[in-house]
Amino acid sequence: MPHHQYINQEKHLLAVDCVTFGYEDGLLKLLLFKRELTPEKGKWSLVGGWVETHETVEEAAARVLRKITGLQHIIQEQVAVFSDPARDTGDRVVSVAFYALIDVKRHNKELLDEHGASWFAVSERPPLIFDHSRMVAAAWHKLREKASYTLVGRGLLPEFFTLTSLRQLYNSIFVQEFDPGNFRKKVLALNALQRLETKDFSESKKGAYYYRFRDEEEEVASAEIRNPILYRIGVALQKQENLILSVLTASCMICLQNS
């Protein structure tokens, strides 16, 4: 039986909302659908739904996105928890927002049509219900943060792409034009891409090489081969950092127990 302190507490509804980014024709896009519930029925909304009793919030986010797109195994990252008591005019609802990156051409168009879903350029999106515009802004900010220290594009770009396509994606994420030469130099220095022997001749006679994202295992192996000494120093520093964090955590636990 639940403890009486649990029984006497007010219950709240828990939901997830997915800020789903896509990329097409040089534009960063956002997947929206017409809300099927009152209040605000028929207005534009992020893809979302309730968290069921047996689910984690991550499982719920994967389920509701699969229902709309037909896609499975989509990597989603948590953005923030939105808990303003007045955020949903229907009831007291706490929502956990996630963002996902998907290939616009891979989703199930029939499912999108069935649920009244459509793609919009992020900068030209229609008015959204509740605090969903704040969720989009927070997710876009988080995407920019990630793109500033690591390469993004998995899911948004085709499996094989040119550096020009990758740069155009970055232009759309940051809403600015990156210098082609500097962008190429910095991107290739990360060694996160593998150049293929095939070329795209659609924009020039000389053609542009296609690239693909390396797997994580390939990136680690490549880093070790390029500079084994620096790689080992990096691994040692990471182990030292993990050890320090473990000691600090243990110390904090002892302090809490003695307080």
C-alpha positions as a Markdown table, in Angstrom:
| # | Residue | x | y | z |
|---|---|---|---|---|
| 1 | Met | 0.0 | 0.0 | 0.0 |
| 2 | Pro | 1.3 | 3.5 | -0.8 |
| 3 | His | 2.5 | 5.6 | 2.2 |
| 4 | His | -0.2 | 8.0 | 3.4 |
| 5 | Gln | 2.1 | 11.0 | 2.5 |
| 6 | Tyr | 2.0 | 9.9 | -1.1 |
| 7 | Ile | -1.8 | 9.4 | -1.1 |
| 8 | Asn | -2.4 | 12.9 | 0.4 |
| 9 | Gln | -0.3 | 14.7 | -2.2 |
| 10 | Glu | -1.9 | 16.4 | -5.1 |
| 11 | Lys | -1.4 | 14.6 | -8.4 |
| 12 | His | -0.1 | 16.2 | -11.6 |
| 13 | Leu | -0.1 | 15.1 | -15.2 |
| 14 | Leu | 3.2 | 14.3 | -16.9 |
| 15 | Ala | 3.8 | 14.9 | -20.6 |
| 16 | Val | 6.5 | 15.0 | -23.2 |
| 17 | Asp | 6.9 | 17.3 | -26.1 |
| 18 | Cys | 9.3 | 16.7 | -29.0 |
| 19 | Val | 11.0 | 19.6 | -30.8 |
| 20 | Thr | 11.7 | 17.7 | -34.1 |
| 21 | Phe | 14.2 | 19.3 | -36.4 |
| 22 | Gly | 14.6 | 18.4 | -40.1 |
| 23 | Tyr | 16.7 | 19.9 | -42.9 |
| 24 | Glu | 15.6 | 20.5 | -46.5 |
| 25 | Asp | 16.4 | 22.9 | -49.3 |
| 26 | Gly | 18.9 | 24.7 | -47.2 |
| 27 | Leu | 16.4 | 25.4 | -44.4 |
| 28 | Leu | 16.3 | 24.1 | -40.8 |
| 29 | Lys | 12.7 | 22.9 | -40.4 |
| 30 | Leu | 10.4 | 22.0 | -37.6 |
| 31 | Leu | 7.7 | 19.3 | -37.5 |
| 32 | Leu | 4.4 | 20.5 | -36.2 |
| 33 | Phe | 0.9 | 18.9 | -36.0 |
| 34 | Lys | -2.6 | 20.1 | -35.4 |
| 35 | Arg | -3.5 | 19.4 | -31.7 |
| 36 | Glu | -6.2 | 16.7 | -31.3 |
| 37 | Leu | -7.3 | 17.6 | -27.8 |
| 38 | Thr | -9.1 | 20.5 | -26.2 |
| 39 | Pro | -8.2 | 23.1 | -25.2 |
| 40 | Glu | -6.5 | 24.6 | -28.3 |
| 41 | Lys | -7.8 | 21.8 | -30.5 |
| 42 | Gly | -6.8 | 22.2 | -34.1 |
| 43 | Lys | -4.0 | 24.7 | -33.4 |
| 44 | Trp | -0.3 | 24.1 | -34.2 |
| 45 | Ser | 1.6 | 22.1 | -31.6 |
| 46 | Leu | 4.8 | 20.2 | -31.1 |
| 47 | Val | 4.6 | 16.5 | -31.3 |
| 48 | Gly | 3.8 | 15.3 | -27.8 |
| 49 | Gly | 1.7 | 13.1 | -25.5 |
| 50 | Trp | 1.2 | 11.7 | -22.0 |
| 51 | Val | 3.8 | 9.6 | -20.2 |
| 52 | Glu | 2.1 | 6.3 | -19.4 |
| 53 | Thr | 2.4 | 4.5 | -16.0 |
| 54 | His | 4.9 | 1.9 | -17.3 |
| 55 | Glu | 7.1 | 4.3 | -19.3 |
| 56 | Thr | 10.1 | 6.5 | -18.7 |
| 57 | Val | 10.0 | 10.0 | -20.3 |
| 58 | Glu | 12.5 | 8.9 | -22.9 |
| 59 | Glu | 10.3 | 5.9 | -23.9 |
| 60 | Ala | 7.3 | 8.1 | -24.1 |
| 61 | Ala | 9.1 | 10.6 | -26.3 |
| 62 | Ala | 10.2 | 7.8 | -28.6 |
| 63 | Arg | 6.7 | 6.4 | -28.8 |
| 64 | Val | 4.9 | 9.7 | -29.6 |
| 65 | Leu | 7.5 | 10.5 | -32.3 |
| 66 | Arg | 7.3 | 7.1 | -33.8 |
| 67 | Lys | 3.5 | 7.4 | -34.0 |
| 68 | Ile | 3.8 | 10.6 | -36.1 |
| 69 | Thr | 6.8 | 9.7 | -38.3 |
| 70 | Gly | 7.0 | 5.9 | -38.3 |
| 71 | Leu | 10.7 | 6.2 | -37.5 |
| 72 | Gln | 12.3 | 4.1 | -34.7 |
| 73 | His | 15.6 | 4.4 | -32.8 |
| 74 | Ile | 15.6 | 8.2 | -33.2 |
| 75 | Ile | 18.2 | 9.8 | -30.9 |
| 76 | Gln | 16.6 | 12.5 | -28.7 |
| 77 | Glu | 18.2 | 14.8 | -26.2 |
| 78 | Gln | 16.4 | 16.3 | -23.2 |
| 79 | Val | 16.1 | 20.1 | -23.4 |
| 80 | Ala | 14.4 | 21.1 | -20.2 |
| 81 | Val | 11.4 | 20.6 | -17.9 |
| 82 | Phe | 8.5 | 23.1 | -18.3 |
| 83 | Ser | 6.5 | 23.3 | -15.1 |
| 84 | Asp | 4.8 | 26.7 | -14.9 |
| 85 | Pro | 1.6 | 25.9 | -13.1 |
| 86 | Ala | -0.4 | 27.9 | -15.6 |
| 87 | Arg | 1.4 | 26.6 | -18.7 |
| 88 | Asp | -1.5 | 24.4 | -19.8 |
| 89 | Thr | -5.0 | 25.8 | -19.5 |
| 90 | Gly | -6.5 | 22.3 | -19.4 |
| 91 | Asp | -4.9 | 21.1 | -16.2 |
| 92 | Arg | -1.7 | 21.1 | -14.1 |
| 93 | Val | 0.7 | 19.5 | -16.6 |
| 94 | Val | 4.5 | 19.2 | -16.3 |
| 95 | Ser | 6.1 | 18.6 | -19.6 |
| 96 | Val | 9.6 | 17.3 | -20.4 |
| 97 | Ala | 10.9 | 18.7 | -23.7 |
| 98 | Phe | 13.2 | 16.8 | -26.0 |
| 99 | Tyr | 14.7 | 17.6 | -29.4 |
| 100 | Ala | 15.4 | 15.2 | -32.2 |
| 101 | Leu | 17.1 | 15.4 | -35.6 |
| 102 | Ile | 15.6 | 13.4 | -38.4 |
| 103 | Asp | 15.9 | 13.2 | -42.2 |
| 104 | Val | 12.9 | 14.9 | -43.8 |
| 105 | Lys | 12.9 | 12.4 | -46.6 |
| 106 | Arg | 12.9 | 9.3 | -44.4 |
| 107 | His | 9.6 | 9.7 | -42.4 |
| 108 | Asn | 6.3 | 8.1 | -43.3 |
| 109 | Lys | 4.4 | 10.8 | -45.2 |
| 110 | Glu | 1.1 | 9.0 | -44.9 |
| 111 | Leu | 1.4 | 9.1 | -41.1 |
| 112 | Leu | 2.1 | 12.8 | -41.2 |
| 113 | Asp | -0.9 | 13.4 | -43.4 |
| 114 | Glu | -3.0 | 11.2 | -41.1 |
| 115 | His | -2.1 | 13.3 | -38.1 |
| 116 | Gly | -2.2 | 16.6 | -39.9 |
| 117 | Ala | 1.5 | 17.2 | -39.4 |
| 118 | Ser | 3.6 | 19.5 | -41.6 |
| 119 | Trp | 7.2 | 20.8 | -41.9 |
| 120 | Phe | 7.8 | 24.5 | -41.4 |
| 121 | Ala | 11.0 | 26.6 | -41.6 |
| 122 | Val | 12.0 | 27.2 | -38.0 |
| 123 | Ser | 12.2 | 31.0 | -38.6 |
| 124 | Glu | 8.8 | 31.0 | -40.3 |
| 125 | Arg | 6.8 | 28.8 | -37.9 |
| 126 | Pro | 3.2 | 29.6 | -37.1 |
| 127 | Pro | 2.0 | 30.6 | -33.6 |
| 128 | Leu | 2.2 | 27.6 | -31.3 |
| 129 | Ile | 0.0 | 26.6 | -28.3 |
| 130 | Phe | 0.9 | 27.1 | -24.7 |
| 131 | Asp | 4.7 | 27.5 | -24.1 |
| 132 | His | 5.8 | 25.5 | -27.2 |
| 133 | Ser | 7.5 | 28.5 | -28.7 |
| 134 | Arg | 9.7 | 28.7 | -25.6 |
| 135 | Met | 10.5 | 25.0 | -26.0 |
| 136 | Val | 11.5 | 25.5 | -29.6 |
| 137 | Ala | 13.8 | 28.4 | -28.6 |
| 138 | Ala | 15.4 | 26.4 | -25.9 |
| 139 | Ala | 15.9 | 23.4 | -28.2 |
| 140 | Trp | 17.4 | 25.6 | -31.0 |
| 141 | His | 19.8 | 27.1 | -28.4 |
| 142 | Lys | 20.8 | 23.7 | -27.2 |
| 143 | Leu | 21.4 | 22.5 | -30.8 |
| 144 | Arg | 23.6 | 25.5 | -31.5 |
| 145 | Glu | 25.6 | 24.8 | -28.3 |
| 146 | Lys | 26.2 | 21.2 | -29.4 |
| 147 | Ala | 27.1 | 22.3 | -33.0 |
| 148 | Ser | 29.7 | 24.7 | -31.6 |
| 149 | Tyr | 31.8 | 21.9 | -30.1 |
| 150 | Thr | 31.0 | 18.8 | -32.1 |
| 151 | Leu | 29.8 | 18.1 | -35.6 |
| 152 | Val | 26.0 | 17.7 | -35.9 |
| 153 | Gly | 24.3 | 16.4 | -39.0 |
| 154 | Arg | 23.6 | 12.7 | -38.3 |
| 155 | Gly | 19.9 | 12.2 | -39.0 |
| 156 | Leu | 19.6 | 15.6 | -40.8 |
| 157 | Leu | 21.8 | 14.9 | -43.8 |
| 158 | Pro | 21.8 | 11.9 | -46.1 |
| 159 | Glu | 24.3 | 9.1 | -45.4 |
| 160 | Phe | 26.7 | 10.6 | -48.0 |
| 161 | Phe | 27.0 | 14.4 | -48.4 |
| 162 | Thr | 29.4 | 17.1 | -49.5 |
| 163 | Leu | 31.2 | 19.6 | -47.3 |
| 164 | Thr | 29.1 | 22.3 | -49.0 |
| 165 | Ser | 25.9 | 20.5 | -47.8 |
| 166 | Leu | 27.3 | 20.3 | -44.3 |
| 167 | Arg | 28.3 | 24.0 | -44.3 |
| 168 | Gln | 24.8 | 25.0 | -45.6 |
| 169 | Leu | 23.3 | 23.0 | -42.7 |
| 170 | Tyr | 25.5 | 25.0 | -40.3 |
| 171 | Asn | 24.5 | 28.2 | -42.0 |
| 172 | Ser | 20.8 | 27.3 | -41.3 |
| 173 | Ile | 21.4 | 26.3 | -37.7 |
| 174 | Phe | 23.3 | 29.5 | -36.8 |
| 175 | Val | 21.6 | 31.8 | -39.3 |
| 176 | Gln | 24.8 | 33.1 | -40.6 |
| 177 | Glu | 27.2 | 32.4 | -43.5 |
| 178 | Phe | 30.4 | 30.5 | -42.7 |
| 179 | Asp | 33.5 | 31.1 | -44.8 |
| 180 | Pro | 33.9 | 28.0 | -47.0 |
| 181 | Gly | 37.7 | 27.7 | -46.6 |
| 182 | Asn | 37.7 | 28.2 | -42.8 |
| 183 | Phe | 34.8 | 25.9 | -42.4 |
| 184 | Arg | 36.4 | 23.1 | -44.4 |
| 185 | Lys | 39.7 | 23.4 | -42.5 |
| 186 | Lys | 38.1 | 23.3 | -39.1 |
| 187 | Val | 35.7 | 20.5 | -39.9 |
| 188 | Leu | 38.3 | 18.2 | -41.4 |
| 189 | Ala | 40.6 | 18.9 | -38.4 |
| 190 | Leu | 38.0 | 17.2 | -36.2 |
| 191 | Asn | 38.5 | 13.9 | -38.1 |
| 192 | Ala | 34.9 | 13.0 | -37.6 |
| 193 | Leu | 34.3 | 12.5 | -41.4 |
| 194 | Gln | 35.5 | 10.0 | -43.9 |
| 195 | Arg | 36.1 | 11.1 | -47.4 |
| 196 | Leu | 34.7 | 8.7 | -50.1 |
| 197 | Glu | 36.1 | 8.2 | -53.6 |
| 198 | Thr | 32.9 | 9.3 | -55.3 |
| 199 | Lys | 32.0 | 12.8 | -56.2 |
| 200 | Asp | 29.0 | 15.1 | -56.7 |
| 201 | Phe | 29.2 | 16.8 | -60.1 |
| 202 | Ser | 25.9 | 18.6 | -59.8 |
| 203 | Glu | 27.4 | 22.0 | -59.0 |
| 204 | Ser | 30.8 | 21.9 | -60.9 |
| 205 | Lys | 32.7 | 20.0 | -63.5 |
| 206 | Lys | 35.5 | 19.3 | -61.1 |
| 207 | Gly | 33.0 | 17.8 | -58.6 |
| 208 | Ala | 33.0 | 17.7 | -54.8 |
| 209 | Tyr | 33.9 | 14.6 | -52.8 |
| 210 | Tyr | 31.2 | 12.9 | -50.8 |
| 211 | Tyr | 31.8 | 12.4 | -47.1 |
| 212 | Arg | 30.2 | 10.3 | -44.3 |
| 213 | Phe | 30.2 | 10.5 | -40.5 |
| 214 | Arg | 32.7 | 8.1 | -38.9 |
| 215 | Asp | 31.3 | 5.8 | -36.3 |
| 216 | Glu | 32.4 | 6.6 | -32.8 |
| 217 | Glu | 34.8 | 3.6 | -32.7 |
| 218 | Glu | 36.4 | 4.8 | -35.9 |
| 219 | Glu | 36.9 | 8.3 | -34.5 |
| 220 | Val | 38.7 | 6.9 | -31.4 |
| 221 | Ala | 40.9 | 4.5 | -33.5 |
| 222 | Ser | 41.8 | 7.3 | -35.9 |
| 223 | Ala | 42.7 | 9.7 | -33.1 |
| 224 | Glu | 45.0 | 7.1 | -31.6 |
| 225 | Ile | 46.7 | 6.4 | -34.9 |
| 226 | Arg | 47.2 | 10.1 | -35.7 |
| 227 | Asn | 48.9 | 11.0 | -32.4 |
| 228 | Pro | 49.2 | 8.1 | -30.0 |
| 229 | Ile | 51.0 | 10.1 | -27.4 |
| 230 | Leu | 48.4 | 12.9 | -27.2 |
| 231 | Tyr | 45.7 | 10.3 | -27.3 |
| 232 | Arg | 47.1 | 8.4 | -24.3 |
| 233 | Ile | 47.6 | 11.7 | -22.4 |
| 234 | Gly | 44.0 | 12.5 | -23.1 |
| 235 | Val | 42.8 | 9.1 | -21.8 |
| 236 | Ala | 44.9 | 9.4 | -18.7 |
| 237 | Leu | 43.5 | 12.9 | -18.0 |
| 238 | Gln | 40.0 | 11.6 | -18.4 |
| 239 | Lys | 40.7 | 8.7 | -16.0 |
| 240 | Gln | 42.2 | 11.2 | -13.5 |
| 241 | Glu | 39.1 | 13.5 | -13.8 |
| 242 | Asn | 36.8 | 10.5 | -13.2 |
| 243 | Leu | 38.8 | 9.5 | -10.1 |
| 244 | Ile | 38.6 | 13.1 | -8.7 |
| 245 | Leu | 34.8 | 13.2 | -9.3 |
| 246 | Ser | 34.4 | 9.8 | -7.6 |
| 247 | Val | 36.4 | 11.0 | -4.5 |
| 248 | Leu | 34.4 | 14.2 | -4.3 |
| 249 | Thr | 31.1 | 12.4 | -4.6 |
| 250 | Ala | 32.1 | 10.0 | -1.9 |
| 251 | Ser | 33.2 | 12.9 | 0.4 |
| 252 | Cys | 29.9 | 14.6 | -0.2 |
| 253 | Met | 28.0 | 11.5 | 0.8 |
| 254 | Ile | 30.0 | 11.1 | 4.0 |
| 255 | Cys | 29.3 | 14.8 | 4.9 |
| 256 | Leu | 25.6 | 14.3 | 4.3 |
| 257 | Gln | 25.5 | 11.2 | 6.4 |
| 258 | Asn | 27.3 | 13.0 | 9.3 |
| 259 | Ser | 25.3 | 16.1 | 9.1 |
